[in-house]
Amino acid sequence: MVALTAEQRKELLRLARYTLEAYVTSGVFLSYDPEDPALAVPRAAFVTLTRKTELRGCVGSISADQPLYHCVMDSAIAAATQDRRFPPVRAEELREITIHISVLSALRRISHIGEIELGCHGLVVGLGTARGILLPQVPIDYGWDVQRFAEQTCRKAGLDPSAWSQNAVMEVFTTDAFCEP
């Protein structure tokens, strides 16, 4: 995975903030044309919103099917308005929201959970049309071991927690993760 520069990270965080504020306060989707061509390369990303250190929304894409800047913009809006676990973010919450961005590497299929490096790898578990994803920081934040990480990713997909050890497909990825100060 190619890491972004400090300036590219700052630009994506600024873009996510402006996009989030414009959409939540007025329903406007900003127009943006990046000067840095690296931000227009198709990449997958997730935007996580926290409020006073508590999760407030997390949405993204595991497919690199749109320019990175556009994925970040879409994900910022979706994290604020479409995460089914939370009500939509309100304008009065915006100053308490912190934006975290995770830019994903390509997915790599694995055959056993022993290949997962906690804190380094995110995990995707899928079976049929069911698919769950957890970012690399999740098992660290919750103090999970590798097996618990796999089980929780299965649960997120709506699968039996043991599906990882049976017939589910497992893929790992790394992230370039950064957040607002």
C-alpha positions in Angstrom: 0.0 0.0 0.0 1.3 3.4 -1.0 0.9 5.8 1.9 -0.5 9.3 1.3 1.7 12.3 2.0 0.9 14.6 4.9 -0.5 17.2 2.5 -2.8 14.7 0.8 -4.1 13.5 4.2 -4.8 17.1 5.2 -6.6 17.8 1.9 -8.8 14.7 2.3 -9.7 15.7 5.9 -10.5 19.2 4.8 -12.6 17.9 1.9 -14.5 15.4 4.2 -15.1 18.2 6.7 -16.4 20.7 4.1 -18.5 18.0 2.5 -20.0 16.8 5.8 -20.8 20.4 6.9 -22.3 21.4 3.6 -24.5 18.4 3.3 -25.7 18.3 7.0 -26.5 22.0 7.1 -28.0 22.6 3.6 -28.3 19.3 1.8 -25.7 20.4 -0.8 -23.2 18.0 -2.3 -20.0 20.0 -3.1 -18.3 20.1 -6.4 -14.6 19.4 -6.1 -11.7 19.0 -8.6 -8.5 17.9 -7.0 -5.2 19.6 -8.0 -3.3 16.6 -6.8 -3.7 13.7 -9.3 -3.1 11.1 -6.6 -6.4 12.0 -5.1 -8.2 11.2 -8.3 -6.8 7.6 -8.5 -9.5 5.0 -7.8 -9.1 3.8 -4.2 -11.4 2.3 -1.5 -11.9 4.2 1.7 -13.9 4.4 4.9 -14.9 7.5 6.8 -15.6 7.1 10.5 -17.2 9.8 12.6 -16.8 10.0 16.3 -18.5 12.3 18.8 -16.7 12.8 22.1 -14.7 9.6 21.4 -17.9 7.6 20.7 -18.7 6.1 17.3 -21.2 8.2 15.5 -21.1 6.6 12.0 -18.8 4.6 9.8 -19.4 3.9 6.1 -17.1 3.3 3.1 -16.3 1.1 0.2 -14.0 -1.9 -0.2 -14.1 -1.5 -4.0 -11.7 0.9 -5.7 -14.3 1.9 -8.3 -14.2 5.7 -8.0 -11.6 8.4 -7.4 -10.4 8.5 -3.9 -11.6 12.1 -3.3 -15.1 11.1 -4.5 -15.1 8.0 -2.3 -14.2 10.2 0.7 -16.9 12.7 -0.1 -19.6 10.0 -0.5 -18.5 8.1 2.6 -18.5 11.3 4.8 -22.1 11.9 3.8 -23.1 8.3 4.2 -21.4 8.0 7.6 -23.5 11.0 8.7 -26.8 10.0 7.2 -26.9 6.3 6.3 -25.3 4.2 9.1 -28.3 2.3 10.2 -26.9 2.0 13.8 -27.4 5.8 14.3 -29.8 8.6 13.6 -28.5 11.1 11.0 -26.0 13.7 12.3 -27.6 17.0 13.1 -26.0 20.4 12.4 -25.6 21.2 16.1 -23.4 18.1 16.5 -20.9 19.1 13.8 -18.4 20.9 16.1 -18.2 17.8 18.3 -17.6 15.4 15.4 -14.1 14.2 14.6 -13.4 12.7 11.2 -11.2 9.6 10.7 -10.3 8.4 7.2 -9.0 4.9 6.3 -7.7 4.4 2.8 -7.7 0.7 2.0 -5.1 -1.4 0.2 -6.2 -4.1 -2.3 -7.9 -7.1 -0.7 -5.8 -10.3 -0.3 -7.6 -13.7 0.2 -6.4 -15.8 3.1 -7.1 -19.4 4.0 -6.7 -19.3 7.8 -7.1 -16.7 10.6 -3.4 -17.4 11.5 -2.5 -15.1 8.6 -4.2 -12.1 10.2 -1.9 -9.6 11.9 -3.9 -7.8 14.6 -3.6 -4.0 14.3 -2.2 -4.3 10.8 -5.0 -6.1 8.9 -8.6 -5.3 8.4 -10.8 -8.3 7.7 -13.6 -9.0 5.2 -15.7 -12.2 5.6 -18.2 -13.1 3.0 -20.5 -16.0 2.1 -22.9 -15.7 -0.8 -24.3 -12.1 -0.8 -23.5 -11.6 2.9 -20.3 -9.6 3.6 -18.9 -8.0 6.7 -15.9 -5.8 7.2 -14.0 -4.5 10.2 -11.1 -2.1 10.1 -7.7 -2.9 11.6 -8.1 -0.8 14.6 -11.3 -2.5 15.8 -9.8 -5.6 17.5 -7.2 -3.4 19.1 -9.9 -0.9 20.5 -11.9 -3.8 21.9 -9.0 -6.0 23.0 -10.0 -9.0 20.8 -7.8 -11.9 19.8 -7.7 -13.1 16.2 -10.5 -15.6 16.6 -12.9 -13.0 18.2 -12.0 -10.6 15.4 -13.0 -13.2 12.8 -16.2 -14.1 14.8 -17.3 -10.4 15.1 -16.6 -9.9 11.4 -18.9 -12.8 10.6 -21.6 -11.4 12.9 -21.3 -8.0 11.1 -22.0 -9.9 7.9 -25.1 -11.6 9.4 -23.3 -15.0 9.4 -22.9 -17.5 12.1 -19.8 -16.5 14.1 -18.0 -19.7 13.2 -18.5 -19.2 9.4 -14.8 -18.1 9.1 -13.8 -21.7 10.0 -16.2 -23.3 7.6 -17.0 -22.1 4.1 -16.7 -18.3 4.2 -14.2 -16.4 2.1 -11.8 -14.3 4.2 -9.8 -11.4 2.8 -7.4 -9.0 4.6 -6.3 -5.5 3.8 -4.2 -2.7 5.3 -5.1 0.9 5.7 -3.5 4.3 5.7 -5.5 5.7 8.6 -5.5 9.3 9.8 -7.8 11.7 11.5 -8.5 15.3 12.4 -6.4 16.6 15.3 
